[in-house]
Amino acid sequence: MPTDGAVTHRSGLRWSRKDLLVAFALYCKTPFGKIHARNPEIIELSNAIARTPSALCMKMLNFASLDSSVTSTGRVGLKRSSIADREIWLELTADWATSSVLAETALNHAANPNLEPSVDGPGLPPTESGTDRKSLQKVRVGQTFFRSAVMSAYDGRCCVSGLSVPELLVASHIVPWSVDADNRMNPSNGLLLSAIHDRAFDQGIMTIDDDLQVMVSRAVSPTDEFFASVIKVFDGKSLTTPAKFAPNKDFLAYHREQIFVR
């Protein structure tokens, strides 16, 4: 066994469930164009699970080959996915509420194996109940995963305006958080929007049609120059197509029918 800090890579050994969760989390959270063996985060995490960066990239691209939102665009990932890859992909994408927490937790533990998870943090109110504290922790972990996955899908740019300042971007839910608990953490229920476009979408001033074009409500469009320059100007314009996790058309239909102001 190395004693100088070198990593022993487990070439040829089967991937454990923990390792697959790390690869799945990284796939979800890494922009498609940054899935390569020179990516510092991939290098760091591959060392943490005793794999080579190339092996971890290949596993991530195996997941891409199972992602219909990727293959539907003509990209194919790698055609070497194993039965275990397919099984865990189907399991995790069938239950995003659970998988988002599992994947984010596995990734955090791999990066910081000695770090004790904290249930307290910004945005978490104090509570007496241990059950409530654990539930709040899971929500926070899931929200972190959701934002990272949506940021990754749109390569860190608002899909309407192209804004790329992270502090001004929101991982917006298509079907509201309060309406569909099962899809709160589903990246295909997300759009990356600037803060003002997120607010317009949330209030039904703006929606998206099945061709992924912006629709601005005629009922509430004021004769305001600022509104015209930052909202109305995008009416009829196409969204930036995400590299993965394309918005689910059923979710978009819900937004048009239940939230959009006609």
N, C-alpha and C positions, 0 to 999 in steps of 0.2 A: 504494500500500500504506500502511495506517495506520502512523504512527510514534509514536503516543501511548499504545500499549498496548491500543488497541481491537481487538476480534476481528472479523475478516472472516468472515461466515457464508457457507457454500457452498450457498446455496439453489438447488435445482433440479439439483444434480450428483448422480450416482449414488453410492450408499453403497459404500465400499470394504469389503473383507473385514475389515480392522482395525476400521473403524467399526462394522460389524455385530457383531463380537465384543464390543466395548465395550457396545453396546446389549443384547446377549444377557446379558452378565455383570450389567449393571445390572438387567435384568428379573428375573433369578434372585435377586438379592440385595436387591431393594427391596420392602418390604411393599406389597401391591396398592393399599392406600389412600393410599400416598405417591407413586404414579406421577402426578405433576402438575408443571406448569412452574414452580411456586414452591418446589419441593424444592431446597435449597441444593446437595446433591450432584449432582443432575441439571443444575443451572445450571453448576456447576463443570466437570463432564465434557462438557457440550455445548460450552462454550467451548474445552475442550481439543481437541475434534475439529472445531471450527469449524462447529458446527450450532447452531440455536436450541434453547432448552429445549423448546419445543413440538414441534419436529421430532423430538427425541430421545424425548420421551414418546410420540409417535405411533408411532415405530418399536418401542418397548417394548410398546405396546398391540397392535401388529401381531403380535408374538410371542404375546401373550395369546390372540389369536384362533386360534392354531395349537396351543394347549396344551389337550389334552382334559380335564385336571383342572380347568381354568377353565370351558370351554364346557359341561361336563357339569352345572355348577351353574346354568346359565341366563345366565351372563355371557358376553359375546361379544367383548370387546376391540374392535378396529377391523377392519372388513371390507375393508381395503385392502392386505393383505399382498401383496408382490410375489413373483415366482418366486424371486428371490434370497433373500428372507426364508424362504420355504418350504424351499428347498434347504439353507440353513445350519441351520435348525431341525432338519430331519431328520438332517442330518449330526452335529450336536452332541449331540442327545439319544439318538443311537444308540451313542455312545461317550463316556460321562461321564468315564471315566478320563483320556482325552485332552482332552476339551472343557473340563473344569474347570480344567486347567492353562493351556490356550490363553486362555480367557476371563479368568481371574484375572490372567494376565500382561499381556494387552492392556489391562485396566482399570488395573493398576498403572502401566504405561508411559504411558498417556494422562494419568494424574494426576501422574506424576513422570517426565517424559521424560528428564531428566538423571540419574536415580537408577540406579546400577549395582546389579543384583540381587545379593544376598548368599546364599551357600550355607550360611553358618554362622548360628546363632541359637539361641534357647532350645529345648531339647528335641532338638537335633541333636548326636549324638556326634561327636567328631573322627575323621577317617578319612584314610588316606594316598591312597586311590584317587580320582582325579578322576571316574571313572564312578560310584562310590558317592556322592560328594558331590553330583553332579548328580541322581542318583536320589532322594536324601534331600530335595533342594531341591524336586523335583517333588511329592513326597509332602506336604511342608509347604504348598506352594501349593495343592494339591488339597484338603487338609484345611481350609484357610482358606475356600476356596470352598464346600465342603460345609456347614460350620457356618453361614456367612452365608446360604446358600440355605435351609437348614432353619429358621434363626431367622426369616427373612423369611416363609416359608410359614405359620408359626404366630404371626406378629406378635410375636415375642419373649416368648411365654408358654408355660409347660409345658402340653402338650395334655391332661394328666391333672388336674393340680391348679390350673392357672391362675397359678402363680408366675411373676413377671416380673422377677426379679433376675438380670441376665445372668451374674454371677459364679457363680450356683448352677444354671445351666442347661447341659445337655449335649445336643449333637446326636448322638443315639444311633442306632446301626446296627440295623436289624431283622434282616437276615441279617448275621452277624458279619463284621467286616473280614477275618478270617483265612480265611473260607469262600469268599467270592465276590469275587475281585479286580476283575472287570468292573464290579461295582456298588458299589464302595467309595465313589465320589463321586456316586452317583446320589441326588438329593434325595428321590426316592420310596422309597428304602431308609432313610429317616431319620424319626425322631420327635424332637420337642423335649421333653425331660423334665427335671425337677428331678434333682439328683444322686442323691437317694435312690430316686426312681422309675426312673432309669436303671439303678441297681444291681439293683433288684428285677427289671427287665425282662431284664437281662443274665444274671441267675442263674436265670431261668425261674420266678420266684415270681409274675410277672405277665405276661400276654400280651394280645393284642387279637384279637377275633373279626372275622368278615367284615362285621358291621354297625358296626364301629368302636366296640365296647363293651369295657370293661376286664374281663378275667377274672383273678381271683386264685386261685392254687393252693390247693386244699383239703388237699393232702398236706403242705404246710409252714406252714400258717397257725397261728402260735402264739397262745396266750392272753396276749398282751402288749398292754397298753393303748396304748402308743405305736404299735405295728404296726397295731392296729385303727384308730387315729385318722388315720394318714397313708397306709396302704396298703389295708387291707381295706375301709375306708369307700368306696373308689371301685369296688368290685366291682359290675359290672353298669351302671356309669355310662358315658355316651357321651364319647368324646374330643371335644375342640374340633376342629371341621373346619378343615383348612388352607385358605387362600385359593388355593393352587396346590400342585403336587407332592404330591397325595394319596398315602398309603401304598399301595404295590403289593400287591394281594391275594395274589399268589403268594409274595411275601416274608413276609407275615403268616402264611400257611399253613405256610411253612417253620418259622417261629418256634414256632408252636403244636405242630407235629409233632416237631421236633427239639430244642427248648430248653425249652419249658414243662414244668414238673414236674406230672404228673397224679396 
